[in-house]
Amino acid sequence: MKKLSFLCILSALIVLFGSCGNSSQKVPFDSGDSAYSAKADPTLFGVCGVETSMNTLQLITDTGDTLMLDLTVARDKDQVFGGLQVGDRMAVIANDEHTGAIMVVNQAALLGNWVMPNPIDGSDEVGISIKEGGIAESIEQSAIIYKTWKLTRGKLEIVLVREGGTEEEETYLYDIVKVTPDSLVFKDAEDTFEYSRQKPKENYGMDVELEDAQNEFFM
């Protein structure tokens, strides 16, 4: 009986420790990595290279890689915004193999002062100034103070503060609809915002310059 009891205890210990060992091995490192990857922004940032053509974007990334990205999918889905200009900074959502682009945004084309008629009475123009370095400023708007902007996951993220409120920063994400030398359109689930590039009050050559700039884009 003593021998039988000893064997039973020994078997139980083997099962217990064996189970613990297997349990520790079932904690995979890729559990956390996969969750992190799902949240990570897949956007590639870089510069439009000289070998860019109508259907191929040469992207020289900020990490030093040079990618030749096929634009067929992005063009078919109307997801190339702002044109392709050599030397301009680009934001790209690529496929998993980094051989093709799903979405392309010319960051340089976003820069500038964008205005629309005042939605309250239309008496003047209000808007947003998108500047280098992620800086955003309000144009003729005292109630809304724009702070920053950036592109994340193919969306335009804008951070603002409402004057007279809690002064807490509010973050909004917008789908980009259109970017041309003179138009910027983006939307969320409720509203669509249509802006025109603000023209200097005294610059008689501006219309010509904008037309020439548009001709240089691979639209």
N, CA, C and O of each residue as an XYZ file, in Angstrom:
876
protein
N       0.814     -1.205      0.000
C       0.000      0.000      0.000
C       0.853      1.263      0.000
O       0.567      2.250     -0.677
N       1.954      1.174      0.825
C       2.822      2.345      0.870
C       3.442      2.607     -0.506
O       3.585      3.753     -0.930
N       3.813      1.499     -1.205
C       4.431      1.661     -2.516
C       3.433      2.247     -3.493
O       3.776      3.090     -4.322
N       2.184      1.790     -3.386
C       1.151      2.299     -4.288
C       0.885      3.777     -4.028
O       0.721      4.560     -4.963
N       0.842      4.150     -2.757
C       0.617      5.556     -2.408
C       1.747      6.432     -2.921
O       1.517      7.528     -3.431
N       2.974      5.934     -2.782
C       4.133      6.694     -3.245
C       4.061      6.931     -4.750
O       4.343      8.026     -5.237
N       3.672      5.869     -5.483
C       3.573      5.996     -6.944
C       2.478      6.977     -7.343
O       2.628      7.731     -8.305
N       1.380      6.963     -6.597
C       0.288      7.904     -6.894
C       0.728      9.344     -6.687
O       0.445     10.230     -7.493
N       1.445      9.548     -5.551
C       1.938     10.904     -5.252
C       2.934     11.348     -6.318
O       2.893     12.487     -6.781
N       3.836     10.430     -6.705
C       4.837     10.765     -7.709
C       4.172     11.116     -9.036
O       4.583     12.064     -9.704
N       3.154     10.361     -9.417
C       2.441     10.637    -10.670
C       1.763     11.988    -10.629
O       1.763     12.736    -11.607
N       1.183     12.288     -9.475
C       0.498     13.583     -9.334
C       1.475     14.736     -9.466
O       1.169     15.753    -10.089
N       2.677     14.572     -8.865
C       3.692     15.622     -8.946
C       4.174     15.814    -10.384
O       4.405     16.941    -10.823
N       4.322     14.714    -11.106
C       4.771     14.803    -12.503
C       3.752     15.559    -13.344
O       4.104     16.420    -14.150
N       2.463     15.215    -13.137
C       1.397     15.910    -13.876
C       1.371     17.385    -13.539
O       1.215     18.232    -14.419
N       1.532     17.701    -12.207
C       1.474     19.087    -11.756
C       2.590     19.911    -12.352
O       2.358     20.972    -12.932
N       3.845     19.396    -12.200
C       4.985     20.160    -12.716
C       4.994     20.189    -14.240
O       5.399     21.176    -14.854
N       4.542     19.090    -14.840
C       4.480     19.084    -16.303
C       3.496     20.104    -16.809
O       3.749     20.778    -17.807
N       2.364     20.226    -16.124
C       1.360     21.212    -16.507
C       1.879     22.619    -16.345
O       1.644     23.476    -17.197
N       2.593     22.868    -15.244
C       3.175     24.204    -15.017
C       4.177     24.544    -16.096
O       4.215     25.674    -16.582
N       4.986     23.574    -16.474
C       5.981     23.825    -17.512
C       5.332     24.183    -18.824
O       5.752     25.123    -19.499
N       4.289     23.423    -19.194
C       3.605     23.723    -20.444
C       2.918     25.060    -20.388
O       2.869     25.783    -21.383
N       2.378     25.400    -19.210
C       1.690     26.677    -19.064
C       2.635     27.827    -19.313
O       2.264     28.798    -19.973
N       3.867     27.739    -18.791
C       4.821     28.819    -18.981
C       5.227     28.939    -20.443
O       5.511     30.040    -20.914
N       5.258     27.846    -21.154
C       5.642     27.884    -22.555
C       4.537     28.443    -23.438
O       4.783     28.832    -24.579
N       3.306     28.484    -22.903
C       2.191     28.968    -23.701
C       2.016     30.477    -23.613
O       1.028     31.009    -24.121
N       2.941     31.172    -22.987
C       2.882     32.625    -22.932
C       3.754     33.160    -24.062
O       4.944     33.399    -23.858
N       3.185     33.351    -25.251
C       3.992     33.730    -26.413
C       4.321     35.212    -26.410
O       3.511     36.039    -25.993
N       5.513     35.537    -26.879
C       5.900     36.938    -26.969
C       5.053     37.676    -28.004
O       4.833     38.882    -27.887
N       4.572     36.939    -29.029
C       3.846     37.622    -30.088
C       2.429     38.015    -29.663
O       1.731     38.693    -30.417
N       1.993     37.601    -28.471
C       0.682     38.064    -28.011
C       0.700     39.570    -27.848
O      -0.146     40.282    -28.391
N       1.683     40.046    -27.088
C       1.798     41.489    -26.914
C       2.185     42.177    -28.199
O       1.685     43.260    -28.504
N       3.081     41.550    -28.965
C       3.533     42.167    -30.206
C       2.393     42.324    -31.195
O       2.281     43.350    -31.865
N       1.542     41.300    -31.286
C       0.431     41.353    -32.229
C      -0.544     42.451    -31.838
O      -1.047     43.183    -32.690
N      -0.803     42.557    -30.547
C      -1.710     43.605    -30.089
C      -1.119     44.972    -30.377
O      -1.825     45.899    -30.773
N       0.195     45.085    -30.172
C       0.854     46.364    -30.439
C       0.838     46.681    -31.927
O       0.606     47.824    -32.320
N       1.084     45.665    -32.756
C       1.115     45.874    -34.193
C      -0.238     46.324    -34.707
O      -0.327     47.135    -35.630
N      -1.301     45.788    -34.098
C      -2.641     46.159    -34.539
C      -2.918     47.630    -34.270
O      -3.691     48.266    -34.987
N      -2.279     48.172    -33.224
C      -2.492     49.566    -32.871
C      -1.481     50.494    -33.546
O      -1.717     51.698    -33.642
N      -0.383     49.954    -34.006
C       0.674     50.781    -34.571
C       0.210     51.434    -35.866
O      -0.570     50.857    -36.624
N       0.700     52.640    -36.105
C       0.369     53.357    -37.331
C       1.228     52.813    -38.469
O       2.455     52.883    -38.396
N       0.613     52.276    -39.515
C       1.391     51.687    -40.617
C       1.899     52.711    -41.625
O       2.533     52.336    -42.611
N       1.635     53.988    -41.399
C       1.996     55.014    -42.375
C       3.503     55.083    -42.590
O       4.283     55.102    -41.637
N       3.898     55.122    -43.865
C       5.290     55.333    -44.234
C       5.480     56.799    -44.604
O       4.729     57.349    -45.409
N       6.483     57.420    -44.013
C       6.764     58.823    -44.304
C       8.096     58.926    -45.037
O       9.047     58.209    -44.726
N       8.151     59.821    -46.009
C       9.388     59.983    -46.754
C       9.257     61.059    -47.808
O       8.370     61.911    -47.750
N      10.166     61.002    -48.780
C      10.241     62.017    -49.838
C      10.005     61.366    -51.186
O      10.453     60.248    -51.440
N       9.305     62.070    -52.036
C       9.055     61.599    -53.398
C      10.344     61.671    -54.207
O      10.939     62.740    -54.342
N      10.777     60.523    -54.747
C      12.056     60.446    -55.458
C      11.965     60.799    -56.937
O      10.876     60.932    -57.494
N      13.122     60.946    -57.555
C      13.198     61.394    -58.950
C      12.722     60.330    -59.934
O      12.414     60.653    -61.081
N      12.657     59.072    -59.511
C      12.206     58.017    -60.411
C      10.703     57.796    -60.352
O      10.192     56.807    -60.877
N      10.007     58.709    -59.719
C       8.548     58.636    -59.660
C       7.955     58.895    -61.041
O       8.416     59.764    -61.780
N       6.925     58.123    -61.371
C       6.224     58.294    -62.645
C       4.724     58.313    -62.382
O       4.290     58.346    -61.230
N       3.944     58.293    -63.435
C       2.499     58.349    -63.291
C       1.952     57.186    -62.464
O       1.026     57.362    -61.672
N       2.523     56.009    -62.650
C       1.981     54.808    -62.003
C       2.904     54.207    -60.953
O       2.606     53.144    -60.408
N       4.009     54.861    -60.661
C       4.956     54.345    -59.667
C       5.486     55.484    -58.810
O       5.908     56.523    -59.319
N       5.456     55.273    -57.508
C       6.015     56.250    -56.582
C       7.318     55.718    -56.016
O       7.362     54.647    -55.411
N       8.382     56.489    -56.225
C       9.644     56.176    -55.552
C       9.636     56.923    -54.230
O       9.680     58.152    -54.196
N       9.580     56.164    -53.143
C       9.532     56.761    -51.819
C      10.835     56.506    -51.090
O      11.208     55.361    -50.834
N      11.519     57.585    -50.759
C      12.735     57.495    -49.954
C      12.303     57.755    -48.514
O      12.083     58.901    -48.120
N      12.185     56.684    -47.732
C      11.577     56.780    -46.413
C      12.497     57.471    -45.408
O      13.700     57.612    -45.628
N      11.899     57.890    -44.314
C      12.656     58.536    -43.241
C      13.637     57.580    -42.579
O      14.572     58.014    -41.907
N      13.426     56.275    -42.767
C      14.333     55.283    -42.187
C      15.455     54.900    -43.151
O      16.279     54.042    -42.833
N      15.491     55.533    -44.328
C      16.590     55.304    -45.256
C      16.331     54.281    -46.345
O      17.215     54.014    -47.160
N      15.135     53.699    -46.378
C      14.806     52.733    -47.426
C      14.326     53.454    -48.677
O      13.763     54.547    -48.604
N      14.555     52.828    -49.823
C      14.029     53.337    -51.085
C      13.052     52.306    -51.632
O      13.432     51.181    -51.955
N      11.791     52.706    -51.733
C      10.733     51.794    -52.168
C      10.164     52.244    -53.508
O       9.976     53.436    -53.753
N       9.897     51.279    -54.359
C       9.206     51.549    -55.617
C       7.792     50.987    -55.462
O       7.591     49.773    -55.487
N       6.838     51.867    -55.305
C       5.473     51.471    -54.981
C       4.546     51.633    -56.179
O       4.420     52.719    -56.745
N       3.908     50.544    -56.549
C       2.930     50.580    -57.629
C       1.689     51.344    -57.162
O       1.211     51.133    -56.047
N       1.170     52.228    -58.013
C       0.058     53.090    -57.620
C      -1.293     52.642    -58.162
O      -2.287     53.353    -58.019
N      -1.333     51.473    -58.781
C      -2.564     51.023    -59.432
C      -3.753     50.992    -58.478
O      -4.812     51.541    -58.782
N      -3.576     50.350    -57.321
C      -4.671     50.228    -56.357
C      -5.094     51.589    -55.831
O      -6.287     51.887    -55.760
N      -4.125     52.417    -55.464
C      -4.430     53.740    -54.926
C      -5.169     54.598    -55.950
O      -6.111     55.311    -55.602
N      -4.749     54.531    -57.196
C      -5.408     55.332    -58.232
C      -6.808     54.801    -58.530
O      -7.744     55.579    -58.707
N      -6.948     53.499    -58.584
C      -8.263     52.914    -58.859
C      -9.284     53.305    -57.802
O     -10.475     53.419    -58.092
N      -8.816     53.510    -56.576
C      -9.710     53.859    -55.468
C      -9.718     55.365    -55.186
O     -10.274     55.808    -54.181
N      -9.095     56.154    -56.084
C      -9.020     57.610    -55.907
C      -8.411     57.977    -54.563
O      -8.926     58.834    -53.844
N      -7.312     57.318    -54.238
C      -6.657     57.540    -52.955
C      -5.253     58.131    -53.110
O      -4.368     57.880    -52.291
N      -5.064     58.917    -54.169
C      -3.819     59.670    -54.335
C      -4.185     61.142    -54.189
O      -4.870     61.706    -55.042
N      -3.722     61.763    -53.099
C      -4.121     63.123    -52.769
C      -2.939     64.092    -52.842
O      -1.900     63.872    -52.219
N      -3.115     65.155    -53.607
C      -2.108     66.213    -53.645
C      -1.082     66.075    -54.734
O      -0.194     66.919    -54.848
N      -1.173     65.026    -55.548
C      -0.226     64.873    -56.642
C       1.124     64.343    -56.191
O       1.383     64.183    -54.998
N       1.983     64.073    -57.174
C       3.320     63.535    -56.920
C       4.346     64.522    -57.449
O       4.511     64.675    -58.659
N       5.018     65.175    -56.554
C       6.017     66.167    -56.920
C       7.362     65.775    -56.303
O       7.467     65.605    -55.088
N       8.365     65.637    -57.129
C       9.689     65.235    -56.651
C      10.173     66.188    -55.558
O      10.139     67.407    -55.723
N      10.618     65.620    -54.452
C      11.122     66.416    -53.342
C      10.099     66.700    -52.263
O      10.459     67.110    -51.160
N       8.815     66.486    -52.567
C       7.776     66.732    -51.571
C       7.722     65.587    -50.558
O       8.024     64.437    -50.877
N       7.333     65.931    -49.343
C       7.155     64.905    -48.324
C       5.828     64.198    -48.541
O       4.806     64.825    -48.819
N       5.867     62.874    -48.406
C       4.709     62.047    -48.666
C       4.379     61.194    -47.442
O       5.254     60.840    -46.651
N       3.096     60.878    -47.312
C       2.627     59.914    -46.317
C       1.916     58.808    -47.082
O       1.006     59.079    -47.865
N       2.325     57.568    -46.862
C       1.835     56.455    -47.683
C       1.372     55.299    -46.805
O       2.048     54.908    -45.854
N       0.201     54.761    -47.148
C      -0.242     53.484    -46.597
C       0.050     52.448    -47.685
O      -0.521     52.508    -48.774
N       0.932     51.506    -47.388
C       1.356     50.519    -48.384
C       0.784     49.143    -48.054
O       0.259     48.918    -46.964
N       0.895     48.227    -49.015
C       0.503     46.846    -48.742
C       1.549     46.186    -47.839
O       2.591     46.777    -47.555
N       1.271     44.982    -47.398
C       2.152     44.315    -46.439
C       3.552     44.079    -46.996
O       4.533     44.077    -46.251
N       3.637     43.882    -48.308
C       4.948     43.611    -48.932
C       5.707     44.884    -49.262
O       6.866     44.824    -49.672
N       5.065     46.047    -49.088
C       5.667     47.333    -49.430
C       6.063     47.388    -50.917
O       7.112     47.914    -51.287
N       5.185     46.826    -51.738
C       5.393     46.877    -53.186
C       4.359     47.758    -53.870
O       4.542     48.159    -55.019
N       3.280     48.058    -53.171
C       2.226     48.881    -53.747
C       1.631     49.810    -52.716
O       1.671     49.534    -51.517
N       1.077     50.919    -53.192
C       0.471     51.910    -52.309
C      -1.042     51.754    -52.308
O      -1.664     51.575    -53.355
N      -1.618     51.824    -51.123
C      -3.072     51.792    -50.973
C      -3.615     53.217    -50.882
O      -4.722     53.513    -51.330
N      -2.796     54.096    -50.284
C      -3.186     55.500    -50.142
C      -1.928     56.361    -50.124
O      -0.927     55.997    -49.508
N      -1.985     57.505    -50.803
C      -0.845     58.421    -50.862
C      -1.336     59.837    -50.585
O      -2.297     60.299    -51.201
N      -0.678     60.515    -49.664
C      -1.010     61.906    -49.362
C       0.256     62.746    -49.474
O       1.258     62.465    -48.817
N       0.203     63.766    -50.302
C       1.310     64.706    -50.424
C       1.189     65.706    -49.277
O       0.317     66.574    -49.285
N       2.075     65.571    -48.292
C       2.004     66.457    -47.125
C       2.276     67.909    -47.490
O       1.687     68.823    -46.914
N       3.171     68.114    -48.452
C       3.495     69.480    -48.860
C       2.274     70.177    -49.451
O       2.111     71.388    -49.298
N       1.409     69.406    -50.131
C       0.218     69.992    -50.738
C      -0.801     70.427    -49.694
O      -1.673     71.247    -49.982
N      -0.697     69.883    -48.485
C      -1.613     70.264    -47.409
C      -1.251     71.612    -46.794
O      -2.105     72.285    -46.217
N       0.004     71.998    -46.917
C       0.465     73.215    -46.250
C      -0.165     74.456    -46.868
O      -0.356     74.533    -48.081
N      -0.481     75.416    -46.023
C      -1.027     76.677    -46.512
C      -2.221     77.132    -45.701
O      -2.599     76.506    -44.710
N      -2.808     78.233    -46.141
C      -3.993     78.787    -45.496
C      -5.229     78.358    -46.272
O      -5.344     78.607    -47.472
N      -6.150     77.711    -45.572
C      -7.357     77.181    -46.196
C      -8.580     77.854    -45.578
O      -8.729     77.885    -44.356
N      -9.461     78.396    -46.438
C     -10.597     79.170    -45.936
C     -11.894     78.753    -46.616
O     -11.899     78.138    -47.682
N     -12.995     79.111    -45.958
C     -14.343     78.929    -46.495
C     -15.187     80.108    -46.030
O     -14.812     80.790    -45.076
N     -16.315     80.359    -46.681
C     -17.203     81.416    -46.184
C     -17.669     81.099    -44.769
O     -17.932     79.943    -44.437
N     -17.768     82.116    -43.951
C     -18.226     81.929    -42.582
C     -19.599     81.248    -42.586
O     -20.554     81.809    -43.123
N     -19.718     80.056    -42.001
C     -20.995     79.334    -42.047
C     -22.123     80.029    -41.295
O     -23.291     79.690    -41.481
N     -21.785     80.998    -40.448
C     -22.820     81.699    -39.679
C     -23.554     82.716    -40.540
O     -24.784     82.724    -40.590
N     -22.785     83.587    -41.228
C     -23.437     84.621    -42.037
C     -22.791     84.805    -43.408
O     -23.312     85.552    -44.237
N     -21.666     84.135    -43.659
C     -21.011     84.252    -44.961
C     -20.392     85.603    -45.229
O     -20.022     85.900    -46.364
N     -20.274     86.428    -44.203
C     -19.786     87.788    -44.414
C     -18.279     87.848    -44.615
O     -17.776     88.776    -45.248
N     -17.551     86.864    -44.080
C     -16.109     86.858    -44.242
C     -15.633     85.421    -44.364
O     -16.441     84.492    -44.402
N     -14.327     85.241    -44.425
C     -13.756     83.914    -44.568
C     -13.128     83.459    -43.263
O     -12.479     84.237    -42.563
N     -13.330     82.190    -42.948
C     -12.708     81.582    -41.776
C     -12.024     80.307    -42.233
O     -12.344     79.766    -43.292
N     -11.079     79.827    -41.432
C     -10.416     78.601    -41.857
C      -9.295     78.164    -40.942
O      -9.257     78.480    -39.753
N      -8.382     77.422    -41.551
C      -7.278     76.824    -40.810
C      -5.983     77.003    -41.588
O      -5.957     76.870    -42.811
N      -4.928     77.301    -40.879
C      -3.602     77.401    -41.466
C      -2.810     76.158    -41.078
O      -2.569     75.911    -39.897
N      -2.407     75.382    -42.073
C      -1.642     74.152    -41.849
C      -0.179     74.449    -42.156
O       0.171     74.781    -43.289
N       0.666     74.328    -41.148
C       2.062     74.728    -41.295
C       3.009     73.547    -41.101
O       2.619     72.485    -40.616
N       4.251     73.759    -41.489
C       5.265     72.737    -41.295
C       5.481     72.483    -39.802
O       5.225     73.342    -38.958
N       5.957     71.282    -39.511
C       6.228     70.935    -38.124
C       4.994     70.551    -37.340
O       5.037     70.477    -36.112
N       3.870     70.302    -38.044
C       2.661     69.884    -37.344
C       1.917     71.002    -36.652
O       1.080     70.746    -35.786
N       2.208     72.249    -37.021
C       1.557     73.392    -36.388
C       0.287     73.767    -37.159
O       0.292     73.818    -38.389
N      -0.791     74.025    -36.429
C      -2.042     74.486    -37.028
C      -2.493     75.755    -36.310
O      -2.336     75.885    -35.096
N      -3.056     76.690    -37.080
C      -3.542     77.938    -36.506
C      -4.902     78.278    -37.103
O      -5.223     77.883    -38.224
N      -5.686     79.012    -36.335
C      -7.002     79.428    -36.804
C      -6.901     80.679    -37.659
O      -6.031     81.523    -37.444
N      -7.793     80.790    -38.622
C      -7.888     81.982    -39.465
C      -9.238     82.641    -39.201
O     -10.284     82.090    -39.543
N      -9.206     83.817    -38.596
C     -10.403     84.605    -38.305
C     -11.439     83.821    -37.496
O     -12.643     83.963    -37.712
N     -10.959     82.993    -36.563
C     -11.869     82.251    -35.691
C     -11.421     82.439    -34.247
O     -10.345     81.983    -33.858
N     -12.237     83.099    -33.470
C     -11.883     83.334    -32.075
C     -12.396     82.223    -31.163
O     -11.849     81.996    -30.084
N     -13.446     81.536    -31.599
C     -14.036     80.505    -30.754
C     -13.269     79.190    -30.820
O     -13.317     78.390    -29.886
N     -12.561     78.970    -31.930
C     -11.800     77.734    -32.108
C     -10.330     78.075    -32.318
O      -9.979     78.881    -33.180
N      -9.488     77.451    -31.519
C      -8.051     77.677    -31.638
C      -7.403     76.361    -32.055
O      -7.301     75.430    -31.256
N      -6.968     76.292    -33.302
C      -6.293     75.089    -33.780
C      -4.883     75.040    -33.209
O      -4.211     76.066    -33.099
N      -4.444     73.847    -32.848
C      -3.138     73.685    -32.210
C      -2.158     72.899    -33.081
O      -1.087     73.403    -33.420
N      -2.520     71.671    -33.444
C      -1.603     70.810    -34.197
C      -2.371     70.005    -35.239
O      -3.597     69.905    -35.205
N      -1.606     69.438    -36.163
C      -2.171     68.529    -37.164
C      -1.133     67.454    -37.469
O       0.067     67.653    -37.276
N      -1.617     66.316    -37.946
C      -0.729     65.272    -38.433
C      -1.549     64.255    -39.216
O      -2.777     64.233    -39.142
N      -0.853     63.427    -39.956
C      -1.494     62.339    -40.677
C      -1.249     61.046    -39.920
O      -0.105     60.703    -39.620
N      -2.313     60.335    -39.613
C      -2.198     59.073    -38.889
C      -3.179     58.074    -39.473
O      -4.373     58.352    -39.582
N      -2.663     56.894    -39.850
C      -3.496     55.848    -40.442
C      -4.290     56.337    -41.642
O      -5.409     55.882    -41.882
N      -3.716     57.253    -42.386
C      -4.386     57.762    -43.579
C      -5.440     58.813    -43.305
O      -6.153     59.222    -44.221
N      -5.555     59.255    -42.077
C      -6.535     60.278    -41.716
C      -5.832     61.558    -41.265
O      -4.688     61.537    -40.812
N      -6.544     62.658    -41.402
C      -6.036     63.942    -40.953
C      -6.477     64.164    -39.513
O      -7.670     64.263    -39.227
N      -5.512     64.241    -38.617
C      -5.804     64.464    -37.201
C      -5.559     65.930    -36.860
O      -4.481     66.467    -37.115
N      -6.568     66.566    -36.283
C      -6.465     67.973    -35.902
C      -6.789     68.116    -34.421
O      -7.796     67.595    -33.942
N      -5.933     68.821    -33.708
C      -6.134     69.074    -32.278
C      -6.476     70.548    -32.101
O      -5.802     71.414    -32.659
N      -7.516     70.837    -31.329
C      -7.959     72.211    -31.136
C      -8.418     72.436    -29.706
O      -8.607     71.500    -28.930
N      -8.591     73.711    -29.387
C      -9.131     74.125    -28.094
C     -10.260     75.105    -28.371
O     -10.131     75.984    -29.223
N     -11.365     74.953    -27.652
C     -12.493     75.870    -27.811
C     -12.401     76.964    -26.753
O     -12.382     76.690    -25.553
N     -12.344     78.191    -27.218
C     -12.222     79.315    -26.290
C     -13.504     79.477    -25.485
O     -14.606     79.401    -26.028
N     -13.350     79.696    -24.208
C     -14.512     79.856    -23.348
C     -15.016     78.544    -22.784
O     -15.952     78.525    -21.984
N     -14.398     77.444    -23.199
C     -14.809     76.143    -22.678
C     -13.902     75.705    -21.548
O     -13.444     76.521    -20.748
N     -13.652     74.433    -21.491
C     -12.782     73.896    -20.448
C     -11.312     74.074    -20.773
O     -10.445     73.806    -19.941
N     -11.030     74.534    -22.005
C      -9.667     74.702    -22.494
C      -8.911     73.391    -22.575
O      -7.680     73.376    -22.612
N      -9.646     72.295    -22.601
C      -9.015     71.008    -22.819
C      -8.879     70.758    -24.313
O      -9.751     71.139    -25.094
N      -7.788     70.120    -24.708
C      -7.562     69.843    -26.115
C      -8.530     68.773    -26.614
O      -8.767     67.770    -25.941
N      -9.080     69.002    -27.797
C      -9.977     68.056    -28.434
C      -9.310     67.546    -29.716
O      -8.737     68.323    -30.479
N      -9.389     66.257    -29.936
C      -8.753     65.643    -31.097
C      -9.813     65.120    -32.051
O     -10.740     64.420    -31.644
N      -9.668     65.468    -33.335
C     -10.618     65.035    -34.352
C      -9.875     64.327    -35.481
O      -8.779     64.733    -35.867
N     -10.477     63.275    -35.998
C      -9.926     62.533    -37.128
C     -10.847     62.701    -38.332
O     -12.062     62.537    -38.222
N     -10.260     63.028    -39.479
C     -11.043     63.273    -40.684
C     -10.540     62.411    -41.840
O      -9.341     62.171    -41.987
N     -11.481     61.956    -42.649
C     -11.143     61.289    -43.899
C     -10.834     62.350    -44.945
O     -11.597     63.301    -45.117
N      -9.726     62.189    -45.635
C      -9.371     63.132    -46.680
C     -10.153     62.793    -47.943
O     -10.173     61.642    -48.379
N     -10.791     63.790    -48.522
C     -11.616     63.599    -49.716
C     -10.930     64.149    -50.958
O     -10.988     63.537    -52.025
N     -10.280     65.302    -50.823
C      -9.694     65.955    -51.996
C      -8.561     66.876    -51.577
O      -8.677     67.611    -50.597
N      -7.471     66.833    -52.319
C      -6.358     67.765    -52.123
C      -5.831     68.157    -53.497
O      -5.310     67.313    -54.226
N      -5.963     69.423    -53.852
C      -5.404     69.963    -55.092
C      -4.692     71.260    -54.729
O      -4.752     71.682    -53.574
N      -4.020     71.905    -55.678
C      -3.354     73.167    -55.343
C      -4.288     74.230    -54.774
O      -3.836     75.109    -54.039
N      -5.586     74.172    -55.097
C      -6.487     75.209    -54.603
C      -7.687     74.689    -53.822
O      -8.581     75.466    -53.485
N      -7.728     73.376    -53.523
C      -8.872     72.831    -52.795
C      -8.431     71.811    -51.753
O      -7.514     71.021    -51.977
N      -9.103     71.849    -50.618
C      -8.897     70.868    -49.562
C     -10.269     70.491    -49.003
O     -11.012     71.346    -48.522
N     -10.591     69.203    -49.074
C     -11.879     68.722    -48.566
C     -11.619     67.528    -47.653
O     -10.926     66.583    -48.029
N     -12.179     67.583    -46.457
C     -12.120     66.424    -45.568
C     -13.440     66.322    -44.817
O     -14.218     67.275    -44.764
N     -13.682     65.135    -44.232
C     -14.986     64.916    -43.599
C     -14.853     63.958    -42.425
O     -13.871     63.227    -42.295
N     -15.876     63.986    -41.573
C     -16.042     62.975    -40.542
C     -17.423     62.358    -40.720
O     -18.028     62.497    -41.784
N     -17.924     61.687    -39.707
C     -19.201     60.999    -39.844
C     -20.374     61.974    -39.981
O     -21.440     61.595    -40.467
N     -20.184     63.211    -39.560
C     -21.291     64.160    -39.538
C     -21.173     65.286    -40.553
O     -22.180     65.700    -41.129
N     -19.961     65.793    -40.784
C     -19.806     66.992    -41.606
C     -18.722     66.824    -42.661
O     -17.793     66.030    -42.511
N     -18.869     67.593    -43.731
C     -17.845     67.701    -44.767
C     -17.365     69.145    -44.809
O     -18.172     70.073    -44.869
N     -16.050     69.332    -44.779
C     -15.462     70.667    -44.768
C     -14.755     70.913    -46.094
O     -13.819     70.199    -46.456
N     -15.215     71.929    -46.809
C     -14.670     72.249    -48.122
C     -13.958     73.602    -48.057
O     -14.580     74.638    -47.823
N     -12.655     73.567    -48.268
C     -11.843     74.771    -48.187
C     -11.235     75.124    -49.541
O     -11.028     74.267    -50.401
N     -10.959     76.404    -49.698
C     -10.194     76.891    -50.844
C      -8.915     77.523    -50.321
O      -8.886     78.071    -49.219
N      -7.861     77.442    -51.117
C      -6.610     78.070    -50.682
C      -6.774     79.582    -50.656
O      -7.231     80.183    -51.628
N      -6.404     80.182    -49.554
C      -6.527     81.629    -49.409
C      -5.512     82.332    -50.300
O      -4.317     82.037    -50.260
N      -6.003     83.258    -51.098
C      -5.126     83.989    -52.000
C      -4.700     85.305    -51.363
O      -5.507     85.971    -50.715
N      -3.433     85.685    -51.543
C      -2.992     86.989    -51.039
C      -3.814     88.102    -51.666
O      -4.213     88.008    -52.827
N      -4.063     89.136    -50.913
C      -4.897     90.234    -51.410
C      -4.249     90.953    -52.579
O      -4.934     91.429    -53.484
N      -2.929     91.029    -52.556
C      -2.244     91.719    -53.646
C      -1.134     90.832    -54.187
O       0.011     90.894    -53.740
N      -1.501     90.005    -55.159
C      -0.513     89.160    -55.830
C      -1.095     88.761    -57.180
O      -1.759     87.734    -57.325
N      -0.820     89.615    -58.158
C      -1.443     89.439    -59.458
C      -0.951     88.202    -60.183
O      -1.619     87.727    -61.101
N       0.202     87.665    -59.796
C       0.725     86.493    -60.479
C       0.339     85.184    -59.836
O       0.775     84.126    -60.289
N      -0.477     85.226    -58.782
C      -0.796     84.012    -58.038
C      -1.538     83.000    -58.887
O      -1.232     81.810    -58.829
N      -2.520     83.449    -59.686
C      -3.296     82.508    -60.488
C      -2.416     81.749    -61.461
O      -2.606     80.552    -61.675
N      -1.453     82.442    -62.051
C      -0.551     81.797    -63.001
C       0.337     80.801    -62.287
O       0.570     79.698    -62.781
N       0.841     81.196    -61.109
C       1.734     80.316    -60.366
C       1.022     79.046    -59.946
O       1.606     77.965    -60.022
N      -0.218     79.146    -59.507
C      -0.965     77.972    -59.100
C      -1.223     77.048    -60.274
O      -1.172     75.825    -60.140
N      -1.505     77.648    -61.441
C      -1.760     76.814    -62.618
C      -0.514     76.075    -63.037
O      -0.583     74.900    -63.398
N       0.646     76.751    -62.997
C       1.908     76.100    -63.347
C       2.221     74.988    -62.363
O       2.676     73.915    -62.759
N       1.978     75.241    -61.069
C       2.268     74.229    -60.046
C       1.400     72.999    -60.245
O       1.853     71.872    -60.047
N       0.145     73.218    -60.640
C      -0.750     72.083    -60.837
C      -0.299     71.231    -62.006
O      -0.436     70.008    -61.977
N       0.241     71.871    -63.040
C       0.713     71.130    -64.204
C       1.899     70.255    -63.894
O       2.155     69.288    -64.611
N       2.641     70.574    -62.827
C       3.810     69.780    -62.469
C       3.425     68.532    -61.705
O       4.245     67.622    -61.586
N       2.217     68.450    -61.185
C       1.788     67.287    -60.425
C       1.461     66.127    -61.356
O       0.960     66.318    -62.464
N       1.758     64.908    -60.874
C       1.252     63.718    -61.535
C      -0.090     63.404    -60.877
O      -0.134     62.626    -59.924
N      -1.161     63.978    -61.355
C      -2.480     63.818    -60.723
C      -3.100     62.475    -61.128
O      -4.209     62.153    -60.701
